[in-house]
Amino acid sequence: MKRGIKITGETFDVIAQKLQEELADIIKTNKEVNDYELIVYKYIFISELKIPLLEDLGVEITEDAFILYVIPDDLKFSCLRQLDDVFDKFEMSFMANDYNILKIKFLLEDD
């Protein structure tokens, strides 16, 4: 039996859209992000958007993208598809790795 609150599509879209704006702004302005801010973003992905991120890594922000480290066993791919639909400023791609994790890169597209 699964616990937690079921997130509706509309709520997911609103939260994801706000998160997209913040992440795009960080990348565009090359803003330094501290550890606390990364924890907050990881919390939003895990708790609000139901994307199961790896506890140690979770979210990484680079100069032109952000990367999610996802636990594939707990992932509902419908959440990932919905995230890709909402994050229209980013191009999503899967990155190779030697671990049992799903490494997903969201590259900020040029306007």
N, C-alpha and C positions, 0 to 999 in steps of 0.2 A: 504494500500500500504506500503510495507516494504521499508525502506531506507537503505543506506549503500552500500558498495562495496561487491559484491559477491566474496567469496574466493574460489579459485579453489582447487581441491584435492591435486595437487602438491604443491601449496603454503602452504596449511594447513599442509601437511606432513613435509615440510622443517622447518616451525616454531615450530611445535610440537616436532620434533626430537631434535632441539636445546634446547628447553625448558626441554625436558626429560633429556638431558645430564646435564644441570645445576642443576635440582632438584635431580638427582641421586648423583651428586658430593656433594651437600650440605648434603645429608643424609649420604653418605659413610664417609665423613670427619667430621661429627658432627659440621659443620660450624654454627655459630650463624647468624641468619638472622634478620636484623633490620626491623622496621615498613615500612621504605621507600622501601626496597627490596620486602616486601610482597605486597605493593601497585603496584609495577612494575609487579610482577607475576600475580596479579589479573587483571591488565590492559591487559596483553597479553592474558589471557584466555578470557576475555570479548571482547576486541576490535579486536584482531587478529584471535582468534579461534572461536569466536561467541558462547562461553559457558557462559550463563547468571548466574553470581555468585551473591550471596547475598552481598549487599553493605557493611554491617558491618563486616562480617566474611570473606567470599570469599575463602581464602586459609589459611590453617593451616599446618605447617610443624612439624612433630614429629621426634623421633629418628630413626624410621624405615619406615616412610611413609609420604605422604602428603594427606590432606583431602580437598575436594572441597565442598562448600556449594552452591548448585545450586538451582535456582528458576525454578521449574518444568514447570510452565505455559509457559515460553518463550523458553524452551529447544527444539531443534530439535534433536531427538534421533539419527539421522544420524551423527551429529557432535560428539556425545558421542561414537558411534560405531567406528568412524574414529579415535578418540582420543585413544580408547582402542587398536586399531590395531597398531598405531604408538608407543604407550608407551609399548613396548614389554619387558622392564626391570622391569615393575611393574605389579602386579596382582590387578585388579580392583574388588572391592566389594562394596555392598550397605550397609549402616549402618542404624539401626533403630533410629528414633528420634520422638519426640512428636510434631513436628512443620510441617508446610506445606512447607518443603524444602527437597531437595534430597541431602543426605549426602553420598558422594562417597569417599571411601578410596582407595588410590593407594599405595600398599605395595611393597617396593623394594624387588625384588627376589634376592636370593643368586646367584652369578655367577657360 
